[in-house]
Amino acid sequence: MSERKTGMDDLTLLGNQQQEGQQFEYDPALLESFDNNHPGTDYFVKFNCPEFTTLCPMTGQPDFATLYISYVPDVKMVESKSLKLYLFSYRNHGGFHEDAINTIVNDLVELMDPRYLEIWGKFTPRGGISIDPYVNYGKKGTKFEEMAYHRLMNHDMNPETITNR
């Protein structure tokens, strides 16, 4: 059996039963990372977040989305409870869909410097239009930079049929 690196000494949210109520104002400081135990292996980690909520900056009305967050970690990984609380912090934050998704990508890249990261936000329609921004990142100077370009150019070549929104 191989020795496992822990790298979890700095995690404050996971397993913390004393945590007070959820924070509903945007706060990237909620994000925490831990060491990737398999930095020599390329693999995807995917989070499906069906309860993302933010506010329209013009009307203040809620916007709902499912976020699909996928990444190939390098040295650090995002801790899932901190990601959940970070996403909750958008609850009372006013911003356009495209800005929210770009900001989340930027915050996650800053946190863990992944090899590759993509987020696809599938927002429920308002006024008869749904907005589904897709943003990705590939680490500069690596094969993942080329992968990001390829996936961006081809991400929606076979769009799904929308029947439930």
N, C-alpha and C positions, 0 to 999 in steps of 0.2 A: 504494500500500500504506500502511495507517495505521500510525502509530508505536505500538508496544506498550509498555505499562508492565510492568516486571518485578516489583517488589514482592516479590522472593524472597530478599532479602539476609539475612533472619532465619531461613531454613529451614536446619535442622541435620541432618535425618535423610535427606532425599531425596538419593540418590547417595552416601551415606556408607557406604563399604565397611568402615570400621573399627569399626562398631557392635558392641558386645558382645552376649551372649545376650539373648533376649527377657525383658522384665520381666513378671511374672505377678501383680503386686499393683496394684490400682487406682491409677491415676495420671493425672489430667487434665492435668498439666503436659506430658505427651507430645504433646498436640495442638498443631499449628502451623497458621498461616494464611498466605495470600498475597493480594495485591491481585487483585480481579476486573477483568479487562481489558475487560469489557462491562457496567459498572454501570448504563448507561441502558437495558438490555434485560432484560425479565423472561423467565427461562428456568429450567427444572428441571435439577438435577444429581441423579443417582440412584446410590447405592451398593448393591449386593447383597452381603451378607456371610453366606455359608452356613456359616461355621465358628465362630460365636460360642459361647463357653463361659463359664459362671459356675458357682458352687457354691450348692447349697441351704444356706441359713443354719442349718437345723435338723439336717440329716443329714450335710452335707458332701459329698453325692454330686454329680456333675457334672450340669448342665443344659445342653442343646444347643439352639441356635436358628439360624434364618436371620433376619437383620435386613435390613429394607428401609428405607434412609435416603434421603429425597428432600428437597431444599431449593431455594428460589429465593434465590440470593445477593444481597447488596446490595454493600457495598464490599469485604468480605473473603470468602475461600473457604477451606475446610479442605483441607489437603494430604493426599492419600490415604495415603501411607506412614505419616504420623503418626497418621491415623485407624486404620489397621490395627494399629499398635503399641499405641495407646490401647485398642482393643477386646481385644487380647491381654492387656492388663493386668487384665482381669476374670477371667482364668483361675483364679486362686486366691481370688477375692473372693466372699464369701458375701453373698447378697442375693436377695430375692424378684424374680421376673420383672418385675413392675410397677415396682418400685423401680429396677431396672437401666435400664429403658427411659426412665423419667422423668429419671434422673440423666444419661443420655447426652444427652437433649434439652437439659437445663439446661446441661451443659458445652459443647455445640455452640453454643447461643444466646449464652452468655457469650464464647466464642471469636470468633465472627464476626458476631453480630448480624444474622442473615439476615432477609430479608423474610418468608419462610415456611419452616417445617421440619416434617417428619413422620417418625416412625419406627414401623414395625410389626414387632414381634418375634413370630416364629412358632416357638414352642418345641415340641420333641418331647414326647410324652406321658410322664408318670410316674404310675403308679397308675391308668392308663386315662383320664387327662384331660390334654389339651393346653391351654396358656394362651397366648393371643395378644394381648398388650397393644398398644394403638395410642395414641400420644401425638402431639399436634401443637402448633404455635405459629405465630401470625401477629403480625407487628409491630403493636403498639398504635397506633391512630389512622390505620391505612392500610387499603386494600382487602384486604390479606392477613389482617387480624384477622377480617373477615367471612368470608373464604375458609376460614380455620381452623375457624370455628364450623360452617360448612356442611359441610366435609369430615368433621368429627368426627361430626356428626349423621347423615351418610350413608355413612360409610366402609365399612360392612359390610352394605349393603342387599342385595347379591348374593353371599353368602359362597360360597367355592369348596367343591366336594365333596372331602372329605379321604379319600384312598384309600391313601396311602403312609406314614401315621404312626399 
